[in-house]
């Protein structure tokens, strides 16, 4: 691809145009989002909007949001964006928040804030807990890990929504906050926010709604006439919401907000250091340096798209969703999981043994499609957007062909990524899976690793290559344990 060693700083700088051309060439194997062949990762409102975003971003390319006194324009952009998002999500006039680098930072800040709030209000609680729905984003687990909270997961029901009764049973005096989603990413359904909020408010426990995907999608879906249960600040008891602008807000990456009902919550997010010889250091976010480009582009995006633009983009996303669901329903052997409210769709096999969905995913991947693979249950996940309108019919046609291909050749389940994902999904000893995934990451970040391939990694690593065998042993152990437990219980 390159005719020079790019893994070292050259003694003399190379020609700028040649470097740009090399960078374009290195894109060759990237997911093709411009043709609508990605069903995650990229949210596009079209080439014209992308060109505008680049201009807005580059106007503030060098500015730094670290010091709002030096760059008051960036503080204006942040304040306006937070205020606009508060209004969109029906927050009271006291709504406050920060503009962050992405959904993960917004989530981390919320977890940190509620830990600090508990330390301030209940300093005698030494082991605070974070209670989340099983389907809540892993960033909450990351936050609990980073900030020393015990993570507790409430189970979901057959409708993939968190069980309200489980939340009620699991809350206790150590609960720093409860987390639900609107919607959660896995099946695109909204947790019963109103019912959970009634419990948390009565118990005096903060309730965070993760709307990183839904924050700039669900309000427009509702305005288009779709019935949606209330989930935002209209629900008394919701104390904070995370919402990404770089998803269905179509802003430049990365841009997300975390909003709080009042300053009584946000103040626990602030960090202040007063004894550093370099002066007083105060920060409302995780990073120090904050690139001005994404902040400016987020503000500009809201202004240039407007309500009418968002409604039209949402209409297109819903049309994609409906065409995809119709295609899945017309293909024997696969079905949609759950009852998606907005534009997230997950579908899998009606009989995983007869039709392994990860093998179908591999067949689709070979045709250039990019999407997420989920587990428990195994399924393919599609984030439907306006950019997929150009490609959804081709995807449905390829889906039918992929299903037929796997039916004709069941051995595909033991090849490629399907084998790796399949092994990971069925191993009951999740600690073993965590070790295996860490081994994969070690290989991906090893010196000189540039083009990792899951199947190659599995073949070259003794643990990974034996994971299926270990999984079978673990399954037998689980079955034996169940037998012994049944005997003890007289069953």
SULTA-V701542 format. One record per residue. N is the residue number from 1. RES is the residue in one letter. D_FIRST is the distance of its C-alpha to the first C-alpha in Angstrom with 1 decimal. Layout:
n=N res=RES d_first=D_FIRST
n=N res=RES d_first=D_FIRST
This chain:
n=1 res=X d_first=0.0
n=2 res=X d_first=3.8
n=3 res=X d_first=6.8
n=4 res=X d_first=9.1
n=5 res=X d_first=10.6
n=6 res=X d_first=10.7
n=7 res=X d_first=13.2
n=8 res=X d_first=16.0
n=9 res=X d_first=17.8
n=10 res=X d_first=17.3
n=11 res=X d_first=20.7
n=12 res=X d_first=20.4
n=13 res=X d_first=18.9
n=14 res=X d_first=16.0
n=15 res=X d_first=16.5
n=16 res=X d_first=16.9
n=17 res=X d_first=15.8
n=18 res=X d_first=12.5
n=19 res=X d_first=11.9
n=20 res=X d_first=13.1
n=21 res=X d_first=10.8
n=22 res=X d_first=7.7
n=23 res=X d_first=9.9
n=24 res=X d_first=10.6
n=25 res=X d_first=7.2
n=26 res=X d_first=7.2
n=27 res=X d_first=10.6
n=28 res=X d_first=9.9
n=29 res=X d_first=11.4
n=30 res=X d_first=14.0
n=31 res=X d_first=17.6
n=32 res=X d_first=18.7
n=33 res=X d_first=21.6
n=34 res=X d_first=22.1
n=35 res=X d_first=23.3
n=36 res=X d_first=25.6
n=37 res=X d_first=23.8
n=38 res=X d_first=24.1
n=39 res=X d_first=27.5
n=40 res=X d_first=27.0
n=41 res=X d_first=25.2
n=42 res=X d_first=25.1
n=43 res=X d_first=28.3
n=44 res=X d_first=28.1
n=45 res=X d_first=31.0
n=46 res=X d_first=29.1
n=47 res=X d_first=27.0
n=48 res=X d_first=30.0
n=49 res=X d_first=30.7
n=50 res=X d_first=27.2
n=51 res=X d_first=27.4
n=52 res=X d_first=30.7
n=53 res=X d_first=29.5
n=54 res=X d_first=26.9
n=55 res=X d_first=29.7
n=56 res=X d_first=32.1
n=57 res=X d_first=29.7
n=58 res=X d_first=28.8
n=59 res=X d_first=32.5
n=60 res=X d_first=32.8
n=61 res=X d_first=29.4
n=62 res=X d_first=31.1
n=63 res=X d_first=34.3
n=64 res=X d_first=35.1
n=65 res=X d_first=37.2
n=66 res=X d_first=38.4
n=67 res=X d_first=41.4
n=68 res=X d_first=43.0
n=69 res=X d_first=45.6
n=70 res=X d_first=43.1
n=71 res=X d_first=41.2
n=72 res=X d_first=43.9
n=73 res=X d_first=41.8
n=74 res=X d_first=39.5
n=75 res=X d_first=42.6
n=76 res=X d_first=44.0
n=77 res=X d_first=40.9
n=78 res=X d_first=41.0
n=79 res=X d_first=44.8
n=80 res=X d_first=44.7
n=81 res=X d_first=41.9
n=82 res=X d_first=43.8
n=83 res=X d_first=47.0
n=84 res=X d_first=45.6
n=85 res=X d_first=44.1
n=86 res=X d_first=47.5
n=87 res=X d_first=49.3
n=88 res=X d_first=46.9
n=89 res=X d_first=47.6
n=90 res=X d_first=51.3
n=91 res=X d_first=51.6
n=92 res=X d_first=54.9
n=93 res=X d_first=55.2
n=94 res=X d_first=54.7
n=95 res=X d_first=51.1
n=96 res=X d_first=48.7
n=97 res=X d_first=45.2
n=98 res=X d_first=41.9
n=99 res=X d_first=38.6
n=100 res=X d_first=35.8
n=101 res=X d_first=32.1
n=102 res=X d_first=32.1
n=103 res=X d_first=34.2
n=104 res=X d_first=33.8
n=105 res=X d_first=35.2
n=106 res=X d_first=38.0
n=107 res=X d_first=38.8
n=108 res=X d_first=38.7
n=109 res=X d_first=41.0
n=110 res=X d_first=43.4
n=111 res=X d_first=43.7
n=112 res=X d_first=44.2
n=113 res=X d_first=46.8
n=114 res=X d_first=48.8
n=115 res=X d_first=48.8
n=116 res=X d_first=50.1
n=117 res=X d_first=52.6
n=118 res=X d_first=54.0
n=119 res=X d_first=54.3
n=120 res=X d_first=56.2
n=121 res=X d_first=58.4
n=122 res=X d_first=58.8
n=123 res=X d_first=58.2
n=124 res=X d_first=60.0
n=125 res=X d_first=57.3
n=126 res=X d_first=55.2
n=127 res=X d_first=52.9
n=128 res=X d_first=51.8
n=129 res=X d_first=50.2
n=130 res=X d_first=47.7
n=131 res=X d_first=48.6
n=132 res=X d_first=45.9
n=133 res=X d_first=45.6
n=134 res=X d_first=43.6
n=135 res=X d_first=41.1
n=136 res=X d_first=40.6
n=137 res=X d_first=37.1
n=138 res=X d_first=35.9
n=139 res=X d_first=35.7
n=140 res=X d_first=39.5
n=141 res=X d_first=39.2
n=142 res=X d_first=36.8
n=143 res=X d_first=39.4
n=144 res=X d_first=42.2
n=145 res=X d_first=40.2
n=146 res=X d_first=39.5
n=147 res=X d_first=43.0
n=148 res=X d_first=45.1
n=149 res=X d_first=46.5
n=150 res=X d_first=47.5
n=151 res=X d_first=45.7
n=152 res=X d_first=47.8
n=153 res=X d_first=46.6
n=154 res=X d_first=49.0
n=155 res=X d_first=48.6
n=156 res=X d_first=48.0
n=157 res=X d_first=50.2
n=158 res=X d_first=49.6
n=159 res=X d_first=48.6
n=160 res=X d_first=45.8
n=161 res=X d_first=47.6
n=162 res=X d_first=48.8
n=163 res=X d_first=52.3
n=164 res=X d_first=54.7
n=165 res=X d_first=57.2
n=166 res=X d_first=54.6
n=167 res=X d_first=53.8
n=168 res=X d_first=57.6
n=169 res=X d_first=58.1
n=170 res=X d_first=55.2
n=171 res=X d_first=55.9
n=172 res=X d_first=57.9
n=173 res=X d_first=59.0
n=174 res=X d_first=55.7
n=175 res=X d_first=53.5
n=176 res=X d_first=51.7
n=177 res=X d_first=50.2
n=178 res=X d_first=49.5
n=179 res=X d_first=46.3
n=180 res=X d_first=46.0
n=181 res=X d_first=43.4
n=182 res=X d_first=43.5
n=183 res=X d_first=41.8
n=184 res=X d_first=40.0
n=185 res=X d_first=36.5
n=186 res=X d_first=37.2
n=187 res=X d_first=39.5
n=188 res=X d_first=39.9
n=189 res=X d_first=43.6
n=190 res=X d_first=45.6
n=191 res=X d_first=47.6
n=192 res=X d_first=51.4
n=193 res=X d_first=51.2
n=194 res=X d_first=54.8
n=195 res=X d_first=56.3
n=196 res=X d_first=54.3
n=197 res=X d_first=55.1
n=198 res=X d_first=58.8
n=199 res=X d_first=58.5
n=200 res=X d_first=56.5
n=201 res=X d_first=58.7
n=202 res=X d_first=61.8
n=203 res=X d_first=60.5
n=204 res=X d_first=59.2
n=205 res=X d_first=55.6
n=206 res=X d_first=52.7
n=207 res=X d_first=50.7
n=208 res=X d_first=47.0
n=209 res=X d_first=45.5
n=210 res=X d_first=41.7
n=211 res=X d_first=40.8
n=212 res=X d_first=37.2
n=213 res=X d_first=36.4
n=214 res=X d_first=39.8
n=215 res=X d_first=40.9
n=216 res=X d_first=39.6
n=217 res=X d_first=40.0
n=218 res=X d_first=43.4
n=219 res=X d_first=45.5
n=220 res=X d_first=44.3
n=221 res=X d_first=44.8
n=222 res=X d_first=48.3
n=223 res=X d_first=49.0
n=224 res=X d_first=48.0
n=225 res=X d_first=50.9
n=226 res=X d_first=49.4
n=227 res=X d_first=51.7
n=228 res=X d_first=50.1
n=229 res=X d_first=52.1
n=230 res=X d_first=52.2
n=231 res=X d_first=49.6
n=232 res=X d_first=49.2
n=233 res=X d_first=51.6
n=234 res=X d_first=54.4
n=235 res=X d_first=54.8
n=236 res=X d_first=57.2
n=237 res=X d_first=55.7
n=238 res=X d_first=52.0
n=239 res=X d_first=51.4
n=240 res=X d_first=47.6
n=241 res=X d_first=44.7
n=242 res=X d_first=40.9
n=243 res=X d_first=39.0
n=244 res=X d_first=35.4
n=245 res=X d_first=34.9
n=246 res=X d_first=31.2
n=247 res=X d_first=32.0
n=248 res=X d_first=34.6
n=249 res=X d_first=35.4
n=250 res=X d_first=32.1
n=251 res=X d_first=31.7
n=252 res=X d_first=28.5
n=253 res=X d_first=27.3
n=254 res=X d_first=29.1
n=255 res=X d_first=32.7
n=256 res=X d_first=35.6
n=257 res=X d_first=39.3
n=258 res=X d_first=41.8
n=259 res=X d_first=45.3
n=260 res=X d_first=48.6
n=261 res=X d_first=52.1
n=262 res=X d_first=53.4
n=263 res=X d_first=53.0
n=264 res=X d_first=54.8
n=265 res=X d_first=51.6
n=266 res=X d_first=49.0
n=267 res=X d_first=50.8
n=268 res=X d_first=49.8
n=269 res=X d_first=46.1
n=270 res=X d_first=46.6
n=271 res=X d_first=45.8
n=272 res=X d_first=47.9
n=273 res=X d_first=47.9
n=274 res=X d_first=50.9
n=275 res=X d_first=51.1
n=276 res=X d_first=47.8
n=277 res=X d_first=48.6
n=278 res=X d_first=46.0
n=279 res=X d_first=48.2
n=280 res=X d_first=48.6
n=281 res=X d_first=45.4
n=282 res=X d_first=45.5
n=283 res=X d_first=42.8
n=284 res=X d_first=43.0
n=285 res=X d_first=39.4
n=286 res=X d_first=37.2
n=287 res=X d_first=34.8
n=288 res=X d_first=36.2
n=289 res=X d_first=33.9
n=290 res=X d_first=33.5
n=291 res=X d_first=31.0
n=292 res=X d_first=33.1
n=293 res=X d_first=30.5
n=294 res=X d_first=30.9
n=295 res=X d_first=34.6
n=296 res=X d_first=35.1
n=297 res=X d_first=32.9
n=298 res=X d_first=34.9
n=299 res=X d_first=38.1
n=300 res=X d_first=36.9
n=301 res=X d_first=35.8
n=302 res=X d_first=39.2
n=303 res=X d_first=40.9
n=304 res=X d_first=38.8
n=305 res=X d_first=38.7
n=306 res=X d_first=42.3
n=307 res=X d_first=44.3
n=308 res=X d_first=44.2
n=309 res=X d_first=40.5
n=310 res=X d_first=40.2
n=311 res=X d_first=42.7
n=312 res=X d_first=40.9
n=313 res=X d_first=37.5
n=314 res=X d_first=39.5
n=315 res=X d_first=41.2
n=316 res=X d_first=37.9
n=317 res=X d_first=36.7
n=318 res=X d_first=39.9
n=319 res=X d_first=39.7
n=320 res=X d_first=36.3
n=321 res=X d_first=38.0
n=322 res=X d_first=40.9
n=323 res=X d_first=38.9
n=324 res=X d_first=36.8
n=325 res=X d_first=40.0
n=326 res=X d_first=41.7
n=327 res=X d_first=38.9
n=328 res=X d_first=39.1
n=329 res=X d_first=42.9
n=330 res=X d_first=42.7
n=331 res=X d_first=40.6
n=332 res=X d_first=42.9
n=333 res=X d_first=41.9
n=334 res=X d_first=40.2
n=335 res=X d_first=41.7
n=336 res=X d_first=41.2
n=337 res=X d_first=42.0
n=338 res=X d_first=44.4
n=339 res=X d_first=45.5
n=340 res=X d_first=42.7
n=341 res=X d_first=44.3
n=342 res=X d_first=41.4
n=343 res=X d_first=37.9
n=344 res=X d_first=36.6
n=345 res=X d_first=37.0
n=346 res=X d_first=36.6
n=347 res=X d_first=37.4
n=348 res=X d_first=37.7
n=349 res=X d_first=39.6
n=350 res=X d_first=43.3
n=351 res=X d_first=43.2
n=352 res=X d_first=40.3
n=353 res=X d_first=41.3
n=354 res=X d_first=41.4
n=355 res=X d_first=38.3
n=356 res=X d_first=35.9
n=357 res=X d_first=34.2
n=358 res=X d_first=31.1
n=359 res=X d_first=30.6
n=360 res=X d_first=31.0
n=361 res=X d_first=28.4
n=362 res=X d_first=25.9
n=363 res=X d_first=26.8
n=364 res=X d_first=26.2
n=365 res=X d_first=22.9
n=366 res=X d_first=21.8
n=367 res=X d_first=22.7
n=368 res=X d_first=20.4
n=369 res=X d_first=23.2
n=370 res=X d_first=23.0
n=371 res=X d_first=26.2
n=372 res=X d_first=28.0
n=373 res=X d_first=29.9
n=374 res=X d_first=33.3
n=375 res=X d_first=35.9
n=376 res=X d_first=39.7
n=377 res=X d_first=39.7
n=378 res=X d_first=36.4
n=379 res=X d_first=35.1
n=380 res=X d_first=32.4
n=381 res=X d_first=32.4
n=382 res=X d_first=31.8
n=383 res=X d_first=32.0
n=384 res=X d_first=33.2
n=385 res=X d_first=32.6
n=386 res=X d_first=33.2
n=387 res=X d_first=29.5
n=388 res=X d_first=30.1
n=389 res=X d_first=32.9
n=390 res=X d_first=30.6
n=391 res=X d_first=29.3
n=392 res=X d_first=32.1
n=393 res=X d_first=33.8
n=394 res=X d_first=30.6
n=395 res=X d_first=30.1
n=396 res=X d_first=33.7
n=397 res=X d_first=33.4
n=398 res=X d_first=30.4
n=399 res=X d_first=32.3
n=400 res=X d_first=35.2
n=401 res=X d_first=33.0
n=402 res=X d_first=31.4
n=403 res=X d_first=34.9
n=404 res=X d_first=36.1
n=405 res=X d_first=33.2
n=406 res=X d_first=34.0
n=407 res=X d_first=37.7
n=408 res=X d_first=37.1
n=409 res=X d_first=35.0
n=410 res=X d_first=36.2
n=411 res=X d_first=34.1
n=412 res=X d_first=31.0
n=413 res=X d_first=32.4
n=414 res=X d_first=31.6
n=415 res=X d_first=28.0
n=416 res=X d_first=24.7
n=417 res=X d_first=25.1
n=418 res=X d_first=28.7
n=419 res=X d_first=29.9
n=420 res=X d_first=28.6
n=421 res=X d_first=29.9
n=422 res=X d_first=33.1
n=423 res=X d_first=33.8
n=424 res=X d_first=33.3
n=425 res=X d_first=35.7
n=426 res=X d_first=38.5
n=427 res=X d_first=38.8
n=428 res=X d_first=42.0
n=429 res=X d_first=41.6
n=430 res=X d_first=39.3
n=431 res=X d_first=39.3
n=432 res=X d_first=37.5
n=433 res=X d_first=34.9
n=434 res=X d_first=34.4
n=435 res=X d_first=33.9
n=436 res=X d_first=31.4
n=437 res=X d_first=29.4
n=438 res=X d_first=29.5
n=439 res=X d_first=28.0
n=440 res=X d_first=25.1
n=441 res=X d_first=24.6
n=442 res=X d_first=24.9
n=443 res=X d_first=22.1
n=444 res=X d_first=19.9
n=445 res=X d_first=20.6
n=446 res=X d_first=20.7
n=447 res=X d_first=19.1
n=448 res=X d_first=15.3
n=449 res=X d_first=15.4
n=450 res=X d_first=12.4
n=451 res=X d_first=12.6
n=452 res=X d_first=16.3
n=453 res=X d_first=18.1
n=454 res=X d_first=21.8
n=455 res=X d_first=22.8
n=456 res=X d_first=20.9
n=457 res=X d_first=22.5
n=458 res=X d_first=25.9
n=459 res=X d_first=25.7
n=460 res=X d_first=25.0
n=461 res=X d_first=27.5
n=462 res=X d_first=31.2
n=463 res=X d_first=32.5
n=464 res=X d_first=30.1
n=465 res=X d_first=30.6
n=466 res=X d_first=34.3
n=467 res=X d_first=34.4
n=468 res=X d_first=35.9
n=469 res=X d_first=38.6
n=470 res=X d_first=39.4
n=471 res=X d_first=39.6
n=472 res=X d_first=42.2
n=473 res=X d_first=44.2
n=474 res=X d_first=44.1
n=475 res=X d_first=45.3
n=476 res=X d_first=48.2
n=477 res=X d_first=49.1
n=478 res=X d_first=49.2
n=479 res=X d_first=51.3
n=480 res=X d_first=53.7
n=481 res=X d_first=54.1
n=482 res=X d_first=54.9
n=483 res=X d_first=57.5
n=484 res=X d_first=59.1
n=485 res=X d_first=59.2
n=486 res=X d_first=60.8
n=487 res=X d_first=63.4
n=488 res=X d_first=64.3
n=489 res=X d_first=64.7
n=490 res=X d_first=66.8
n=491 res=X d_first=64.4
